[in-house]
Amino acid sequence: MSGITTNARRVARDIFPLDEQLGLNETAYSRQLGKKRVWLSSLLPYEQCSAVFQEIGERLIPASSLWRQTQKYGQQMQSYVQQQRQHVRVERVKLPDGRFDHDQRKGLSMDGGMVNIRGEGWRELKVGAVFDIETRLERNPQTQQLDEMAHGVNVHYTALLGGKDEFTPALWALAVAHELPTAKERAVVGDGAAWIWNVAEEVCPDGRQIVDWFHAVQHLADAASALYPNEQDDKQRSHWLKTAKDHLYMGRIHRIIAALQKRGRSDLAGYFERHQRRMQYLEFREEGFPIGSGTIESGVKQFKQRLTGTGMRWDADNANTMLVIRAAVLGQDFEALWRQSA
């Protein structure tokens, strides 16, 4: 941080003002300054946050103080989020008549990562995202033609350490908050993990279910390697994979299944049998739905960026508090959550 130039310092101060708006002229424990501490602590480790305050804010705030303030305010935010989840439990929400559903196409995605928890080791972090779906004209990587390609925008997140029973109400609350249940058209995009589709059946039971295209292609690549394991089989392997990818994109999954079963590889065919209806990629494209889960995969990486740095280990409660804050910041919901949890 000591190498910041005069111009960069001036720009940083425009973003991070040194007046009452920032709260630097208030007491060390003012709520306004606490807000800045919590926001910054969701982006950087506490030691780095301390360096930012010292270099840019010209104020010494120890990392330990940042940790305490983040826990204090973060727990208030977490309590509010948990209360909201109770208010919108599935059995308490009465959806309006379907005639009044809105036209904004919506998407839902889920995935997991691992976080190092003290006394437990690595535990799974579950992340969910609700987003608007918009299309824009670009080159289709499969056909090499210009197509209207669907993408997730205005993404909002929830994340926690826990199993399906804890995660499902959190995801439902996020879905209700961002009007997914009242969208005329909606889809769930994820990899082949069974828990994802189990949650999808509860949160978005009538939505299109779509297996991420790249996960499906990876399974095809694994199948091609299993069918043609020798180096001298490169040409046959490549030909088989290209043909299978064409079938996959066109939704001709039955041909892939038949080809694998004919070679006595029912073990490889099983994945495609289980997800056949979730692999109608050309149909999904034509309906304006995304076929990749890049939105949620990017989200998981952003959560892990804050929680899985070198040497990081978390208490489970502290990790869940940080996940609430991080989700609010990543989804542009921090200001609203800060006000509501005051």
Order of alpha helices (4+ residues) and beta strands (2+ residues): alpha-alpha-alpha-alpha-beta-beta-beta-alpha-beta-alpha-beta-alpha-alpha-alpha-alpha-alpha-alpha-alpha-alpha
